[in-house]
Amino acid sequence: WAERGNAIVDHPAIGGVKLDRRSAKESIAHGMTKDKAQALWLAPDILRRSVLIGSAPDTAGKNLHWFTVAAPVRIGDREFYGIAVVKRSENRQGMYLHEEFT
């Protein structure tokens, strides 16, 4: 992601999404596999090419909104669907890579 692990990727439906160290940490915190580690490098492409598959306000009463996006990705000779969760708050719209499915 960008030169220092910090980028804003424009998603056609939800706007700019921040990719930074926090995005990487949250992705890892939700479980890590070899395929997910490789898919994490593809996060900008996943965001750019993804479709919005879900959207919901936070149910805990916080001023947040959650979006779920998915896009096909290729890792080596295998095809996956990368699924990312985008969290929008008052001062940040960031993502974590939730999972990759074959």
C-alpha positions in Angstrom: 0.0 0.0 0.0 1.4 3.3 -1.0 5.0 4.0 -0.1 4.7 3.8 3.7 1.8 1.5 4.2 -0.6 4.3 4.2 -3.1 4.9 1.4 -6.6 6.1 0.6 -8.4 3.9 -1.9 -11.5 5.2 -3.6 -14.4 2.8 -3.6 -17.1 3.5 -6.2 -20.0 3.2 -3.7 -18.6 4.3 -0.3 -15.8 6.8 -1.2 -12.2 6.9 0.2 -11.1 4.1 2.5 -8.0 4.4 4.5 -5.4 1.6 4.4 -2.8 1.9 7.1 -1.1 0.1 9.9 -4.3 0.0 11.8 -6.0 -1.8 8.8 -3.2 -4.4 8.9 -3.4 -4.9 12.6 -7.2 -5.3 12.5 -6.9 -7.8 9.6 -4.4 -9.9 11.6 -6.6 -9.7 14.8 -9.4 -11.4 12.9 -7.3 -14.4 12.2 -4.5 -15.0 9.8 -3.8 -17.8 7.3 -1.1 -18.0 4.5 -3.8 -17.1 1.9 -5.1 -14.2 3.9 -1.6 -12.8 4.4 -1.1 -12.8 0.6 -4.6 -11.4 0.1 -3.8 -8.5 2.5 -1.2 -7.2 -0.1 -4.1 -7.1 -2.6 -6.4 -5.0 -0.3 -6.2 -1.9 -2.6 -7.3 -4.0 -5.6 -10.0 -5.7 -3.6 -11.4 -2.3 -2.6 -11.2 -0.8 -6.1 -12.9 -3.8 -7.8 -15.3 -4.8 -5.0 -19.0 -4.6 -4.9 -21.0 -3.5 -1.9 -22.7 -6.6 -0.4 -23.8 -5.2 2.9 -24.3 -2.0 4.9 -25.6 -1.4 8.4 -25.4 1.1 11.2 -23.7 0.0 14.4 -26.1 -1.8 16.7 -24.2 -0.9 20.0 -25.4 2.7 19.7 -22.0 4.1 18.6 -21.9 6.6 15.7 -20.5 4.1 13.3 -21.6 2.6 10.0 -20.3 -0.8 8.6 -20.0 -1.8 5.0 -19.0 -5.2 3.6 -17.4 -5.4 0.2 -16.2 -8.4 -1.9 -14.1 -8.9 -5.0 -12.5 -11.9 -6.8 -8.8 -12.1 -6.5 -6.1 -14.5 -7.8 -3.3 -15.8 -5.6 -0.9 -17.8 -7.7 -3.1 -20.2 -9.7 -6.1 -20.1 -7.4 -9.1 -17.8 -7.4 -10.6 -16.4 -4.2 -13.1 -13.9 -3.1 -11.7 -11.3 -0.8 -14.1 -9.9 1.7 -13.4 -6.7 3.5 -15.2 -4.8 6.2 -15.2 -1.0 6.1 -15.9 0.9 9.3 -17.0 4.5 9.0 -16.7 6.8 12.1 -16.8 10.5 12.5 -13.1 10.9 11.7 -12.0 7.7 9.8 -13.2 5.3 7.2 -10.9 2.3 7.4 -11.0 -1.3 6.5 -9.8 -4.7 7.5 -9.6 -7.8 5.4 -12.1 -10.2 6.9 -11.6 -13.3 4.9 -10.8 -14.9 1.6 -12.9 -17.7 0.2 -12.3 -20.1 -2.7 
